[in-house]
Amino acid sequence: YIFEKESNLGGLAAGFSSPHWQWTLEKGYHHWFTNDETILKLAKEINHEVVIKRPRTDIFINGKRYAFDSAFSLLKFPYLSLIDRLKVGLFVVFLKLVNNYKNFEGRKALPWIKKYMGEEATNLIWNPLFQGKFGKFKDSIALTWFWARIKKRTSWLAFPKGGFQTFADNLGEHIKKMGGEIFLNTSVKSVKRDDEYCVIETERKKYQFDKVIATLPSSVFAKITQGLPKEYSKGITSIPHLYAQVLILILKEPFMDKTYWLNITDSSFPFLVLAEHTNFMDSKYYGGQHILYIGNYLTPNHPYLKMNAEKLLKEFDPFLKKINPTYHLSLITYHLFVSPFAQPVVTTDYPNLIPTFKTPLKNIFLANLDMVYPWDRGTNYAVELGEKVAKLIDEDT
């Protein structure tokens, strides 16, 4: 049995559609790297076609976009000295070659970057990106997190045909064919353990199971699960999380020419990244419309979280016009999506905070994206996590 609070499967990768579109669109920008072996293997198992392309990644500095996704583009980058360009390139390669992340544990990312890639590159590129992503936490971010981001990144990216929602729906159909039951629009109100069974209570019914896997955020799990020791609940909820806020613009014309991913390093800008999805996947799948994601990671009390889509676009508009002065002339509509618990804050003490699959309650297991350390959250690791906890349950049985 699978219980899902939302009206469709997919979680943070869920999508929506429009009558004019052939494909669904993710509520938050998503892609796979070509080395995301676990989920690519799953796609093959369920016979889901995957599209692989090499989109362009740029960086926005001093009011201009510059390619920043290859050794050649780095060597052409005008705002670093040749020595610093070589340092950045050399240590990016070094991080890609290192396989044992434990050598980096206990060390903070920015001081290491400054030492080896240079102060100029740190101030111009890395510090603004860390500030934009982690805000007040930027100086505490672990080097292992940065290593994982560099290690995993590939120039070629993969995307499931039809969109991530279509992929999730396909997976759901395979689960049903194998005898699984899926309950959508079903919120779990409580989880507990009685003398014999694991008991799940929804708003409509109580269910008894031999074993339960909760894939909830740790704080939600702690809130609805009865009988957890206070010390355990305190421990699993000690990891700070950021909200993902994504404003999606639907346009008649492209917002940027060719650029899929634009990292914003100007600290005056109120957003971190622009991702023009239709410079990755062809706009023909979206009725010829062009799709731009405006992405932010925000602390729970950030004022942007109180704004609706209209107010947020008004806030962003002057900055969007610095990149495309006439974008508003082709604006069709816009959508706002906010996801809590989207990004765990990976500090140097993170390894001591990671929950384990086994909880203090017999046969009740927890598996969520806080556990994929040192890797960053992603659908590949969600699948990998599922395989690991399933194997543990099999062995336990």
N, C-alpha and C positions, 0 to 999 in steps of 0.2 A: 504494500500500500504506500502511495505517495500523497502527502497532504500539501497543497500549495495555496497560500492565502490569495494570490493574484488570480486573474481570470485566464492567464496563460502561463506556460512554463518558460524558463529562461533566466529568472532571477535578474541579476545586474546586466545580463546580456539580452534581456527581453526587448522586443521591438513593437512597432506599430505600422500601420499601412494607410494608404490613400487610394481612393477609387482609380486614380490615374497611374498607379504604380504596379509593376509586375512583381517587384521584390518588397519585402518588409525592410524597415529601417530601424536600426538600434536606437534606443533612447539615449545611450551614451556611446561614443565612438569605440569601435572594437576592430581588432584584426588579430591574426595569428602570425607568429614568426615561423619561418620554414623549418626551424628546429624544435617546434612544439610537437614533439613526436607522439605524445600520448593522445592528444585530441585529433591529430591527423590520422592516427591509427583507428580511432573510433569512427571518424568520418568514413574511412574505408570499409569498416565492418558494417556500417549501416548503409553503405552504397550511396553516400552523399558527395556529390561533385564539389571539388574545391578549386577556386580560381587563384592563380599565383601571378603576381605582378611586382614590378619594381617602381613604386611611386616615389615622388621627390620629397625630401625633407629639407626645409630651409630654417634659417634663423633670422629674426628681425632685430636689427641693430641700427641705431642712428637713422631711423626712418626708412630703411631699405631692407629688402629681403636678399639673403645670400644663401646659396646652396651650402649645405653643411652635412653631407651624408656619404662622403667618400674621401679617400686620401687626396685625390686630385682637387676636390672642392676645398679641403682644408688648406692645401698649399696655396690656393688662390685667395684665401680669406684675407681681406686687406687690413683688418684692425689688430692683428697680432704681428709681432716681429717674426722673422724667419726662425729664430731660435725657439720662440714660444710655440710656433706652429709645429715645429719638429718635436718639441716636448709633449704637446698634446697628442700628436699622432703616435709617438713612441709608447706613451703610457696607456693609451687606449688599446693598442696592440698587446701590451704587457698584460693588462687586465683580461683581455680575451683569451690569452694563453694560459693564465693561472687557472687550475682546476680545483684547488683546495681552498675554499673560502675561509676556512678556519684560521688560516694565517693572518686574516684581516680582522678577526673578531676582537672586540674591545677598543677598536680605534674609530675615531670620528672621520667622516668623509671629507669635509671641507679643509681641515688642516692638511690632510694627506694630499688632496688635490693641489692646494697652494704650494706645498713643498715640491711636488714632482712635476706639475704642469705649469707652474709659475704663477706669480701674483697677478700679472696682467690678464691671463686667461681666466683666472678665478674671479677677478672683479668684473670682467666683461661678460663672461658666459655663465660659469657654474654658480656663483653666488646668487645672481638674479633668478636663475632657474630653481635653485633650492628655496629661495625666499618665496617665489611664486607658488611653489608646490606645498611647502611645509610651514610657511609663515614663521611663527614664534619658535617652532621646533627645529628650524634649519641647522642651527649649530650643534644639535644633538644627534643628527642622523648618522647612522652607522655606515662605515666604509663597506661593510658586507652588502648593504642595500645598493650602493652605487656600483660595486663590482657586479652584482647580479644584473643590473640594468644594462651595463656595457656587455657583459658576457653573453646575454641572450639575444641582443639586438641583431637582426639580420636586415640587409638592404632589400631583399625580396620578401614580400609579405603575402600571406594567404588569407582567403576569405571564403566562407561557405556560400555556394550558389544559392540565391534566393534570400540570403540574409541569415543572421544568427537565430531569429525567431523561427524561420523555416527549418533550420537545423534542429532546434530544440523540439519543434513539433514532430519532425521525422523521428527523432530519438524517442519521443513519447509514444509514437505509434509502434515502434519496435518493442518497447517495454510492455505495451498492452498485448501484443502478439505472443509475448513470452509468458503471459499470465499475470502480469502486474496490473494493479488498479490505480488510477490517478484521480484524485479528488481536487478539482479546481475550485476557486472561490471558497476555500475551506480554511478558516483560521484555527490553529491549535490554541486552545485556551490554557491548558495545563498538561504537564507531563509529570508522572509520579511512578513510584515503584510500590506495589503492595507485596503481600507475602509470597505471591506466586508469579505475578505478571508485571509487565510494564504497561501502564495505563495512559492512554492519550484521550483527552477530552476536547472535542470541538464544540461549536455552538449548537450542534444538532444531536451529537451522539457520543458515547464513550466506546473506546475500542481497547481490547486487550491483546498484547503481543508478547512473544518470547524475547524479542530484542528490538531496540529502537535506535536509529541514527538520527540525531538532530543536526541539521546543517544551518541552524540559525546563527546570527551574530552572538558572541558570548554573553553580552549584556541582556539580550532578549531571552536566551536560554536560561540564564540565572534568574530572570524575573518570573518565568512561567513554570519552572521546574521545582516541584515541591520536595523538601527533604534534603536539599544540598547543604553541606556544612558552610557556615558563614565565611570561614577562612578560605574555602575553595572558591566560593562565589566572588569574594573580594579579589582573589588572585587572577581569575580568568577575565575580570572586568577592568583590570589595571592598565591595559593597553589603550592609549589614546587613539581615536579615529577621526578622520576627516570626512566631511560630506563631499560628494561629487555633485556639482551643479553644472548642468549643460543646457545652454540656450541654442536651439536649432533654428537656423534661418533657411527658408525655402525660397529660392530665387529663380528668376527667368534666365539670368545670365550667370556665368561663372564669377565668383568673388575674386579668385586669384587665377592667374594663368599657370597651369601645370602643377603648382605646389599642392601636395596633399597635406603635409604636416608642417605647421609653422610655430616654432618655439619663440615666445615673446621674452626678450631679455630687458626690455625697457620697464623699469620699476614703476613708472608713472601709469602704465596700462593697468586696467582693472581686471584683466583676465590673463591666464597663463598660456593658453594654446588655442590655435585655430586649426581645425582639421576639415578640409574640404573633401568630403566623402566621394563626391563625383569626379574628383581628380584621381581617384583610386579605382572605384567601380564606375562603369559607364553610366552616364545620365539617362541613357535609353531605358534602363530598368526602372527609372523613377519618372516616367512620363516626360522625359526631356528636361525636367527641372533640375536645378543645381542645389546641392545641400551643403551647408556650412555649419559645423559644430563650433561653438564657443565654450571652452572648457575652463573650469575652476575647481580647485580643492579648497574647502573652507572649514574653519573651526565651527563647532555647533552654535556659537553665539554671533556669528558673522551677520552684519546687517543685510547683506545681499540675500540671505536665506528668507528674509521677511518680504522681499519684493516679488511682485508678480512678473510675468514675462514682459508686459508693456513697460513697466518701470525699469526693469533690468536693461532692456534694449535702449531705452532713453539714456541710461547711465553709460552704456557701452558705445553708443552711436558716434560721439566725437572721435573715439579712438579707432573704430572701424573705418571711419572716413579718412583717417591718416593712411590707411592701407588701400582702400578703394573709395575715393571721394563720391562716387555716384551709385554705390551699391543699392541705396534705398529706392532708386528708380525702378529696380527690377525685383524688389521684395514682394513676395506673394503672401506669405504668412510666416508664423514662427511658433515654436513650441518650447516649453520649459519643463525640464525633468530634474528632480533632486533625489539623490540616493544617500541615505545615512550609512555609516559603517563601510563606506566604499574603499577607504585607504587607511590601513593601519599605519601608525607612525613608528617606523623601525629605528629605535634608538640603540645605543651600544649595549644596554642591558636587556634588550629584547629576547635573546635566547633563554633568559631566566623566567620570562613571562608567558612563554608559549604554552597553551593548554595541551593536554594529551588526549588521545582518542577516548581512553577509558575515563569515566567519571566515577565519583564515589558511589553512585547508584548502580547496582548490579545490572548488567546487560543494557544500560543506557549509555550510548556513545555520542561523542560530540566531534563534528568535522566541519571546520569552516576556514576561511581564507587567512585567519590569523596564524594558521599552522603551516603555511607554505614557505616559510623562511628557509633560505635567504632570498627566495625568489619573490618578485612582486606579484600582486594578485592578478589572476587571469583565468580564463576558462580552461586552458590547458592544465593548470594546477588543480582546478576544481575536479576535473576528471581523474587526475592522478591521485588526489586525496580520496576520492570515492573508491578507487581500486585498492588503495592501502587499507582503508578501514574495513572494506569487504573481506580482504585477505585476513586481517586480524580477527574478524568475527568467525570466519571459517576455521582458523586455527584454534580459536577459543572453544568453538563447538566440538 
